Amino acid sequence: MDRADRRLGYTGSQLFAWSAMKLGHFLGGAWLALASLLVGCGSSSDSGGDLSSDPGAVTTPALTITGPESVSSGGSQSYVVSALLGTAPVSGVAITLTTSLGTLSLASTDTTTDARGELPFTLSAIRTGTSSSGTATTTPVTGIAYVTAKGMVGGKALEVTKDIKMTPAVFQFTAPAAATTVSLNSLQPLVLQWTSNSLAVSAPVTFSAKLGTLVDADGNAANRLTLSTDSSGFARLQVVSSTAGTETITATGESGSGTSPTATLTLRYIGEPASFTVAAASPISAANGASTLTAKVVDGSGNAVSGASVSFSIASAPSGGTLSPTVATTDSSGIATALYRANGVAGTAKINITAGSLATQAVTIVINN
């Protein structure tokens, strides 16, 4: 410590503390000045950079198409084209829409984005056309539609494409098979399936029967019933008839979308065998000639009876003749057949044919040399 310091009355440690305080004041002022300068820069109106408090904020222009991944064949779905600058919607963007499959439609003739930066549109899985008579036609289509939107966003030309599957809608009877024969007064289960866009549809379905009576799970019986498909898209009921004949069962769905899908199922109600007719090809050659024997079985109303057992047997014939099969079952037309083969010997063959408990009938086959 020099004399001046001693004259001021400071000790060495006091002088050191005083000097450190002065230095701190100086440095603090410098940092404050620098902070003021930076704040001034941050409040600048320069649009060349974004120094907002969110360092992740972007202003990239974008064009998007949002909506379902699939459309049922013959059906429609809603979609939206969105124009964005970062996360901000851009209105007034003129959009050009095209599709490789199906039909596009807009709610209005305005093809620009609205205040929300959106342009809604509908894609239908149909092909429109005109018949030879000049009538407008629509045909359901399946496949993949490539929907493309083009527009100028933030001074940049953009294009986006969305792949949309056009899947077959399902509204059909899954059981029994078409043309199934049903015995009179026997309950026949019916199953209908309804899906759209590969998803189950739970909605009312009205069933009607021309000849029989429909019966639901609660025991309600009528020739017209309405019930809803379950969470898996299935509706189950039964049908019974005391009248023989061809049945047509119709199902109509109530989707609430303006479309009413329909499905039909044909059945044949049959009674017990009441009569049958027989026939045989004649004459035939003795040299390995063959005759087809036919029996047709019908019920009391003249309806063909399928599944009836028919027996064939040789009552008399020249030596060596053969018959096959000896027992056959009638097909859906009520017909059973067998084949008689000659074995080189001329003469006359008599074949007996029996259907169920009905009286046996005989046919004669002439065998010539």
C-alpha positions as a Markdown table, in Angstrom:
| # | Residue | x | y | z |
|---|---|---|---|---|
| 1 | Met | 0.0 | 0.0 | 0.0 |
| 2 | Asp | 1.4 | 3.4 | -1.0 |
| 3 | Arg | 1.2 | 6.6 | 1.0 |
| 4 | Ala | -1.9 | 7.9 | -0.8 |
| 5 | Asp | -3.7 | 4.7 | 0.1 |
| 6 | Arg | -2.7 | 5.1 | 3.7 |
| 7 | Arg | -3.7 | 8.8 | 3.7 |
| 8 | Leu | -7.2 | 7.7 | 2.5 |
| 9 | Gly | -7.4 | 5.3 | 5.4 |
| 10 | Tyr | -7.8 | 2.1 | 3.3 |
| 11 | Thr | -6.2 | -1.2 | 4.2 |
| 12 | Gly | -4.9 | -3.5 | 1.5 |
| 13 | Ser | -8.0 | -5.8 | 1.7 |
| 14 | Gln | -10.4 | -2.9 | 1.6 |
| 15 | Leu | -8.8 | -1.5 | -1.5 |
| 16 | Phe | -9.1 | -4.9 | -3.2 |
| 17 | Ala | -12.8 | -5.2 | -2.4 |
| 18 | Trp | -13.5 | -1.7 | -3.7 |
| 19 | Ser | -11.7 | -2.4 | -7.0 |
| 20 | Ala | -13.6 | -5.6 | -7.5 |
| 21 | Met | -16.9 | -3.8 | -7.0 |
| 22 | Lys | -16.0 | -1.2 | -9.6 |
| 23 | Leu | -15.1 | -3.8 | -12.1 |
| 24 | Gly | -18.3 | -5.7 | -11.6 |
| 25 | His | -20.3 | -2.5 | -12.2 |
| 26 | Phe | -18.5 | -2.0 | -15.4 |
| 27 | Leu | -19.0 | -5.5 | -16.8 |
| 28 | Gly | -22.7 | -5.5 | -15.8 |
| 29 | Gly | -23.3 | -2.3 | -17.7 |
| 30 | Ala | -21.6 | -3.8 | -20.8 |
| 31 | Trp | -23.8 | -6.9 | -20.7 |
| 32 | Leu | -26.9 | -4.8 | -20.3 |
| 33 | Ala | -25.9 | -2.7 | -23.3 |
| 34 | Leu | -25.4 | -5.9 | -25.4 |
| 35 | Ala | -28.8 | -7.3 | -24.3 |
| 36 | Ser | -30.5 | -4.0 | -25.3 |
| 37 | Leu | -28.8 | -4.3 | -28.7 |
| 38 | Leu | -30.0 | -7.8 | -29.2 |
| 39 | Val | -33.6 | -7.0 | -28.2 |
| 40 | Gly | -33.6 | -4.1 | -30.6 |
| 41 | Cys | -32.6 | -6.5 | -33.4 |
| 42 | Gly | -35.3 | -9.0 | -32.4 |
| 43 | Ser | -38.0 | -6.4 | -32.8 |
| 44 | Ser | -36.9 | -5.4 | -36.3 |
| 45 | Ser | -39.5 | -5.6 | -39.0 |
| 46 | Asp | -37.1 | -7.5 | -41.4 |
| 47 | Ser | -39.2 | -10.3 | -43.0 |
| 48 | Gly | -36.1 | -12.1 | -44.2 |
| 49 | Gly | -35.8 | -14.1 | -41.0 |
| 50 | Asp | -38.1 | -15.7 | -38.4 |
| 51 | Leu | -36.7 | -14.9 | -34.9 |
| 52 | Ser | -39.9 | -15.8 | -33.1 |
| 53 | Ser | -39.9 | -17.3 | -29.6 |
| 54 | Asp | -40.6 | -20.7 | -31.3 |
| 55 | Pro | -37.4 | -21.8 | -33.0 |
| 56 | Gly | -39.3 | -24.8 | -34.6 |
| 57 | Ala | -41.9 | -22.6 | -36.5 |
| 58 | Val | -41.9 | -23.1 | -40.3 |
| 59 | Thr | -43.7 | -21.5 | -43.1 |
| 60 | Thr | -43.4 | -24.3 | -45.7 |
| 61 | Pro | -46.3 | -24.4 | -48.2 |
| 62 | Ala | -48.2 | -27.6 | -48.2 |
| 63 | Leu | -51.1 | -29.3 | -50.0 |
| 64 | Thr | -52.9 | -32.3 | -48.5 |
| 65 | Ile | -55.8 | -34.6 | -49.2 |
| 66 | Thr | -57.5 | -36.2 | -46.1 |
| 67 | Gly | -60.3 | -38.7 | -46.0 |
| 68 | Pro | -61.1 | -42.4 | -45.9 |
| 69 | Glu | -58.7 | -44.9 | -47.4 |
| 70 | Ser | -61.4 | -46.8 | -49.3 |
| 71 | Val | -64.8 | -46.4 | -50.9 |
| 72 | Ser | -67.3 | -49.2 | -51.4 |
| 73 | Ser | -68.0 | -50.0 | -55.1 |
| 74 | Gly | -71.1 | -48.0 | -56.1 |
| 75 | Gly | -70.8 | -45.8 | -52.9 |
| 76 | Ser | -69.3 | -42.4 | -52.1 |
| 77 | Gln | -67.0 | -40.8 | -49.5 |
| 78 | Ser | -66.1 | -37.3 | -48.5 |
| 79 | Tyr | -62.6 | -35.8 | -48.7 |
| 80 | Val | -60.9 | -32.4 | -48.1 |
| 81 | Val | -58.0 | -30.7 | -49.9 |
| 82 | Ser | -56.1 | -28.4 | -47.5 |
| 83 | Ala | -53.7 | -25.6 | -48.4 |
| 84 | Leu | -51.3 | -24.6 | -45.7 |
| 85 | Leu | -48.4 | -22.2 | -45.1 |
| 86 | Gly | -46.7 | -23.8 | -42.2 |
| 87 | Thr | -49.7 | -24.5 | -39.9 |
| 88 | Ala | -51.7 | -21.5 | -41.2 |
| 89 | Pro | -54.6 | -22.2 | -43.6 |
| 90 | Val | -54.4 | -20.4 | -47.0 |
| 91 | Ser | -57.7 | -19.3 | -48.5 |
| 92 | Gly | -58.4 | -18.5 | -52.2 |
| 93 | Val | -56.0 | -21.2 | -53.6 |
| 94 | Ala | -57.3 | -22.5 | -57.0 |
| 95 | Ile | -57.4 | -26.3 | -56.9 |
| 96 | Thr | -57.4 | -28.6 | -59.9 |
| 97 | Leu | -58.7 | -32.1 | -59.0 |
| 98 | Thr | -58.4 | -35.3 | -61.1 |
| 99 | Thr | -59.0 | -39.0 | -60.5 |
| 100 | Ser | -57.9 | -42.1 | -62.4 |
| 101 | Leu | -61.1 | -44.0 | -61.4 |
| 102 | Gly | -64.5 | -43.1 | -60.2 |
| 103 | Thr | -66.3 | -39.8 | -60.3 |
| 104 | Leu | -65.4 | -36.5 | -58.5 |
| 105 | Ser | -67.9 | -33.9 | -57.4 |
| 106 | Leu | -67.8 | -30.6 | -55.5 |
| 107 | Ala | -70.4 | -29.0 | -53.3 |
| 108 | Ser | -70.3 | -25.8 | -55.5 |
| 109 | Thr | -68.7 | -24.5 | -58.7 |
| 110 | Asp | -66.1 | -22.7 | -56.6 |
| 111 | Thr | -62.8 | -24.6 | -56.9 |
| 112 | Thr | -60.8 | -22.4 | -54.5 |
| 113 | Thr | -60.0 | -23.1 | -50.8 |
| 114 | Asp | -62.3 | -21.4 | -48.3 |
| 115 | Ala | -61.4 | -19.4 | -45.2 |
| 116 | Arg | -60.2 | -22.5 | -43.5 |
| 117 | Gly | -57.9 | -23.3 | -46.4 |
| 118 | Glu | -60.1 | -26.2 | -47.4 |
| 119 | Leu | -61.9 | -27.5 | -50.5 |
| 120 | Pro | -64.3 | -30.4 | -49.7 |
| 121 | Phe | -65.1 | -32.9 | -52.5 |
| 122 | Thr | -66.8 | -36.3 | -52.9 |
| 123 | Leu | -65.4 | -39.4 | -54.6 |
| 124 | Ser | -67.9 | -41.9 | -55.9 |
| 125 | Ala | -66.9 | -45.4 | -56.9 |
| 126 | Ile | -69.0 | -45.3 | -60.1 |
| 127 | Arg | -68.5 | -44.7 | -63.8 |
| 128 | Thr | -71.0 | -42.5 | -65.5 |
| 129 | Gly | -72.1 | -42.8 | -69.1 |
| 130 | Thr | -74.9 | -42.7 | -71.5 |
| 131 | Ser | -77.0 | -45.7 | -72.9 |
| 132 | Ser | -77.8 | -46.2 | -76.5 |
| 133 | Ser | -81.2 | -44.6 | -75.9 |
| 134 | Gly | -79.5 | -41.5 | -74.4 |
| 135 | Thr | -80.3 | -42.3 | -70.8 |
| 136 | Ala | -77.6 | -41.5 | -68.2 |
| 137 | Thr | -76.1 | -44.6 | -66.7 |
| 138 | Thr | -73.9 | -45.3 | -63.6 |
| 139 | Thr | -71.8 | -48.4 | -63.2 |
| 140 | Pro | -70.1 | -49.5 | -60.0 |
| 141 | Val | -66.3 | -49.8 | -60.3 |
| 142 | Thr | -63.5 | -51.4 | -58.2 |
| 143 | Gly | -59.8 | -50.9 | -58.2 |
| 144 | Ile | -57.5 | -48.1 | -56.9 |
| 145 | Ala | -58.3 | -44.5 | -57.6 |
| 146 | Tyr | -55.3 | -42.1 | -57.8 |
| 147 | Val | -56.8 | -38.7 | -56.8 |
| 148 | Thr | -54.5 | -35.7 | -57.5 |
| 149 | Ala | -54.8 | -32.1 | -56.3 |
| 150 | Lys | -52.8 | -29.3 | -57.8 |
| 151 | Gly | -52.5 | -25.7 | -56.6 |
| 152 | Met | -50.2 | -22.7 | -56.0 |
| 153 | Val | -49.5 | -22.2 | -52.3 |
| 154 | Gly | -47.2 | -19.4 | -51.1 |
| 155 | Gly | -46.0 | -18.8 | -54.6 |
| 156 | Lys | -45.0 | -22.5 | -55.1 |
| 157 | Ala | -46.7 | -24.9 | -57.4 |
| 158 | Leu | -47.7 | -28.0 | -55.4 |
| 159 | Glu | -49.2 | -31.4 | -56.3 |
| 160 | Val | -50.4 | -34.2 | -54.0 |
| 161 | Thr | -51.8 | -37.7 | -54.9 |
| 162 | Lys | -53.9 | -40.0 | -52.6 |
| 163 | Asp | -54.4 | -43.6 | -53.4 |
| 164 | Ile | -58.0 | -44.7 | -52.5 |
| 165 | Lys | -59.2 | -48.3 | -52.8 |
| 166 | Met | -62.6 | -48.9 | -54.4 |
| 167 | Thr | -63.7 | -52.1 | -52.7 |
| 168 | Pro | -66.7 | -54.3 | -53.5 |
| 169 | Ala | -69.5 | -53.6 | -51.1 |
| 170 | Val | -71.1 | -56.7 | -49.7 |
| 171 | Phe | -74.8 | -57.0 | -49.3 |
| 172 | Gln | -75.7 | -60.6 | -50.0 |
| 173 | Phe | -77.1 | -63.8 | -48.7 |
| 174 | Thr | -74.3 | -66.1 | -47.5 |
| 175 | Ala | -76.5 | -69.0 | -46.6 |
| 176 | Pro | -78.0 | -71.1 | -48.0 |
| 177 | Ala | -76.8 | -71.5 | -51.6 |
| 178 | Ala | -79.1 | -70.3 | -54.3 |
| 179 | Ala | -81.6 | -72.8 | -55.6 |
| 180 | Thr | -81.4 | -74.9 | -52.4 |
| 181 | Thr | -84.3 | -77.3 | -52.1 |
| 182 | Val | -86.3 | -77.1 | -48.9 |
| 183 | Ser | -88.8 | -79.7 | -47.7 |
| 184 | Leu | -92.3 | -78.5 | -47.0 |
| 185 | Asn | -92.9 | -77.4 | -43.4 |
| 186 | Ser | -89.2 | -77.4 | -42.6 |
| 187 | Leu | -87.5 | -74.3 | -41.2 |
| 188 | Gln | -84.6 | -73.1 | -43.4 |
| 189 | Pro | -82.0 | -70.8 | -41.8 |
| 190 | Leu | -81.1 | -67.6 | -43.8 |
| 191 | Val | -78.0 | -65.5 | -43.3 |
| 192 | Leu | -77.3 | -62.0 | -44.9 |
| 193 | Gln | -74.0 | -60.1 | -44.7 |
| 194 | Trp | -73.6 | -56.4 | -45.1 |
| 195 | Thr | -70.3 | -54.6 | -45.2 |
| 196 | Ser | -69.1 | -51.2 | -46.6 |
| 197 | Asn | -65.5 | -50.1 | -47.0 |
| 198 | Ser | -64.6 | -53.5 | -45.6 |
| 199 | Leu | -66.4 | -52.6 | -42.4 |
| 200 | Ala | -69.5 | -54.2 | -40.9 |
| 201 | Val | -72.7 | -52.2 | -41.3 |
| 202 | Ser | -75.2 | -52.3 | -38.5 |
| 203 | Ala | -78.5 | -51.1 | -39.9 |
| 204 | Pro | -82.1 | -52.2 | -40.6 |
| 205 | Val | -82.8 | -54.7 | -43.3 |
| 206 | Thr | -86.3 | -55.5 | -44.6 |
| 207 | Phe | -86.9 | -59.1 | -45.8 |
| 208 | Ser | -89.9 | -60.3 | -47.8 |
| 209 | Ala | -90.9 | -63.8 | -49.0 |
| 210 | Lys | -93.2 | -64.6 | -51.9 |
| 211 | Leu | -94.4 | -68.1 | -50.7 |
| 212 | Gly | -93.1 | -68.8 | -47.3 |
| 213 | Thr | -93.2 | -67.3 | -43.9 |
| 214 | Leu | -90.2 | -65.5 | -42.3 |
| 215 | Val | -89.4 | -66.1 | -38.7 |
| 216 | Asp | -87.0 | -64.0 | -36.6 |
| 217 | Ala | -85.1 | -65.0 | -33.4 |
| 218 | Asp | -87.9 | -63.7 | -31.2 |
| 219 | Gly | -90.4 | -65.9 | -33.0 |
| 220 | Asn | -92.1 | -63.2 | -35.0 |
| 221 | Ala | -93.5 | -64.7 | -38.1 |
| 222 | Ala | -94.7 | -62.9 | -41.3 |
| 223 | Asn | -94.0 | -62.8 | -45.0 |
| 224 | Arg | -92.3 | -59.4 | -44.4 |
| 225 | Leu | -90.0 | -58.6 | -41.5 |
| 226 | Thr | -87.5 | -55.9 | -40.6 |
| 227 | Leu | -84.5 | -56.6 | -38.4 |
| 228 | Ser | -81.0 | -55.0 | -38.0 |
| 229 | Thr | -77.7 | -56.5 | -38.8 |
| 230 | Asp | -75.5 | -57.2 | -35.8 |
| 231 | Ser | -72.1 | -55.6 | -34.9 |
| 232 | Ser | -70.5 | -58.1 | -37.4 |
| 233 | Gly | -72.8 | -57.0 | -40.2 |
| 234 | Phe | -74.9 | -60.2 | -40.2 |
| 235 | Ala | -78.7 | -60.7 | -40.1 |
| 236 | Arg | -80.2 | -64.1 | -39.3 |
| 237 | Leu | -83.7 | -65.5 | -39.7 |
| 238 | Gln | -85.6 | -68.5 | -41.0 |
| 239 | Val | -88.2 | -69.3 | -43.6 |
| 240 | Val | -90.8 | -72.1 | -43.8 |
| 241 | Ser | -93.5 | -73.0 | -46.3 |
| 242 | Ser | -96.4 | -75.4 | -46.6 |
| 243 | Thr | -96.7 | -74.6 | -50.3 |
| 244 | Ala | -94.4 | -76.2 | -52.9 |
| 245 | Gly | -92.8 | -74.0 | -55.6 |
| 246 | Thr | -90.0 | -71.6 | -56.3 |
| 247 | Glu | -89.4 | -69.0 | -53.6 |
| 248 | Thr | -87.8 | -65.6 | -54.0 |
| 249 | Ile | -86.7 | -63.9 | -50.9 |
| 250 | Thr | -85.7 | -60.2 | -51.1 |
| 251 | Ala | -83.7 | -58.2 | -48.7 |
| 252 | Thr | -83.5 | -54.3 | -48.8 |
| 253 | Gly | -81.0 | -52.4 | -46.6 |
| 254 | Glu | -81.7 | -49.0 | -45.0 |
| 255 | Ser | -78.3 | -47.3 | -45.0 |
| 256 | Gly | -79.5 | -43.7 | -44.4 |
| 257 | Ser | -77.2 | -42.5 | -47.1 |
| 258 | Gly | -79.8 | -42.3 | -49.8 |
| 259 | Thr | -78.9 | -45.8 | -51.2 |
| 260 | Ser | -80.9 | -49.0 | -50.6 |
| 261 | Pro | -78.9 | -52.1 | -51.4 |
| 262 | Thr | -80.9 | -55.2 | -52.3 |
| 263 | Ala | -80.2 | -58.9 | -52.5 |
| 264 | Thr | -82.4 | -61.8 | -53.6 |
| 265 | Leu | -82.3 | -65.5 | -52.9 |
| 266 | Thr | -84.2 | -68.3 | -54.7 |
| 267 | Leu | -85.2 | -71.5 | -53.0 |
| 268 | Arg | -87.4 | -74.4 | -54.0 |
| 269 | Tyr | -89.9 | -75.8 | -51.7 |
| 270 | Ile | -90.6 | -79.5 | -52.4 |
| 271 | Gly | -93.0 | -82.1 | -51.1 |
| 272 | Glu | -92.7 | -85.9 | -51.0 |
| 273 | Pro | -92.4 | -87.7 | -54.3 |
| 274 | Ala | -95.9 | -88.1 | -55.8 |
| 275 | Ser | -95.1 | -89.5 | -59.2 |
| 276 | Phe | -92.3 | -90.1 | -61.7 |
| 277 | Thr | -91.9 | -90.6 | -65.4 |
| 278 | Val | -89.4 | -92.9 | -67.2 |
| 279 | Ala | -87.8 | -93.0 | -70.6 |
| 280 | Ala | -85.0 | -94.9 | -72.4 |
| 281 | Ala | -83.2 | -94.5 | -75.6 |
| 282 | Ser | -84.3 | -97.3 | -78.0 |
| 283 | Pro | -83.4 | -99.0 | -80.3 |
| 284 | Ile | -79.7 | -99.5 | -79.8 |
| 285 | Ser | -77.1 | -101.6 | -81.5 |
| 286 | Ala | -76.1 | -105.0 | -80.2 |
| 287 | Ala | -72.5 | -104.1 | -81.0 |
| 288 | Asn | -71.8 | -102.3 | -77.7 |
| 289 | Gly | -74.8 | -100.1 | -78.0 |
| 290 | Ala | -75.9 | -98.1 | -75.0 |
| 291 | Ser | -79.2 | -96.7 | -73.8 |
| 292 | Thr | -79.6 | -93.9 | -71.2 |
| 293 | Leu | -82.5 | -94.5 | -68.8 |
| 294 | Thr | -84.1 | -91.5 | -67.2 |
| 295 | Ala | -86.5 | -91.1 | -64.3 |
| 296 | Lys | -88.0 | -87.7 | -63.3 |
| 297 | Val | -89.6 | -87.4 | -59.9 |
| 298 | Val | -92.1 | -84.7 | -59.0 |
| 299 | Asp | -94.3 | -83.9 | -55.9 |
| 300 | Gly | -98.0 | -83.4 | -55.8 |
| 301 | Ser | -97.7 | -79.9 | -57.3 |
| 302 | Gly | -95.6 | -81.0 | -60.2 |
| 303 | Asn | -92.4 | -79.6 | -58.6 |
| 304 | Ala | -89.2 | -81.5 | -59.3 |
| 305 | Val | -88.1 | -83.4 | -56.2 |
| 306 | Ser | -84.3 | -83.5 | -55.7 |
| 307 | Gly | -82.5 | -86.0 | -53.5 |
| 308 | Ala | -85.0 | -88.8 | -54.2 |
| 309 | Ser | -83.6 | -92.3 | -54.4 |
| 310 | Val | -84.3 | -94.2 | -57.7 |
| 311 | Ser | -83.5 | -97.9 | -58.2 |
| 312 | Phe | -82.7 | -99.5 | -61.6 |
| 313 | Ser | -82.7 | -103.3 | -62.2 |
| 314 | Ile | -82.7 | -105.7 | -65.1 |
| 315 | Ala | -85.9 | -107.6 | -65.3 |
| 316 | Ser | -84.9 | -109.5 | -68.5 |
| 317 | Ala | -82.3 | -109.0 | -71.2 |
| 318 | Pro | -80.1 | -110.8 | -73.7 |
| 319 | Ser | -77.0 | -112.4 | -72.3 |
| 320 | Gly | -74.2 | -110.1 | -71.3 |
| 321 | Gly | -76.1 | -106.8 | -70.9 |
| 322 | Thr | -75.0 | -104.5 | -68.0 |
| 323 | Leu | -76.7 | -101.7 | -66.0 |
| 324 | Ser | -74.9 | -99.0 | -64.0 |
| 325 | Pro | -75.6 | -97.6 | -61.5 |
| 326 | Thr | -78.4 | -99.6 | -59.9 |
| 327 | Val | -79.2 | -96.8 | -57.5 |
| 328 | Ala | -79.1 | -93.0 | -58.3 |
| 329 | Thr | -80.3 | -89.8 | -56.6 |
| 330 | Thr | -82.3 | -87.2 | -58.4 |
| 331 | Asp | -80.7 | -83.8 | -59.1 |
| 332 | Ser | -82.1 | -80.3 | -58.7 |
| 333 | Ser | -84.3 | -81.0 | -61.8 |
| 334 | Gly | -85.7 | -84.2 | -60.2 |
| 335 | Ile | -83.9 | -86.4 | -62.7 |
| 336 | Ala | -81.9 | -89.6 | -62.0 |
| 337 | Thr | -80.2 | -91.6 | -64.8 |
| 338 | Ala | -78.5 | -94.9 | -65.4 |
| 339 | Leu | -76.9 | -96.6 | -68.5 |
| 340 | Tyr | -77.7 | -100.0 | -70.0 |
| 341 | Arg | -75.0 | -101.5 | -72.3 |
| 342 | Ala | -75.6 | -104.3 | -74.8 |
| 343 | Asn | -73.0 | -107.0 | -75.3 |
| 344 | Gly | -73.3 | -108.0 | -78.9 |
| 345 | Val | -76.5 | -110.0 | -78.5 |
| 346 | Ala | -79.7 | -108.8 | -80.1 |
| 347 | Gly | -83.1 | -109.0 | -78.4 |
| 348 | Thr | -85.1 | -106.9 | -76.0 |
| 349 | Ala | -84.1 | -105.7 | -72.5 |
| 350 | Lys | -86.7 | -104.9 | -69.8 |
| 351 | Ile | -85.6 | -102.5 | -67.1 |
| 352 | Asn | -87.5 | -101.9 | -63.8 |
| 353 | Ile | -87.3 | -98.4 | -62.3 |
| 354 | Thr | -88.6 | -97.6 | -58.8 |
| 355 | Ala | -88.7 | -94.1 | -57.1 |
| 356 | Gly | -89.1 | -94.3 | -53.3 |
| 357 | Ser | -92.2 | -96.0 | -52.3 |
| 358 | Leu | -94.0 | -95.3 | -55.6 |
| 359 | Ala | -95.0 | -98.2 | -57.9 |
| 360 | Thr | -92.3 | -99.7 | -60.1 |
| 361 | Gln | -92.4 | -98.8 | -63.8 |
| 362 | Ala | -90.7 | -100.7 | -66.6 |
| 363 | Val | -89.0 | -99.5 | -69.8 |
| 364 | Thr | -88.2 | -101.7 | -72.8 |
| 365 | Ile | -85.0 | -101.4 | -74.9 |
| 366 | Val | -84.8 | -102.9 | -78.4 |
| 367 | Ile | -81.4 | -104.3 | -79.3 |
| 368 | Asn | -80.7 | -104.7 | -83.0 |
| 369 | Asn | -77.9 | -106.5 | -84.8 |
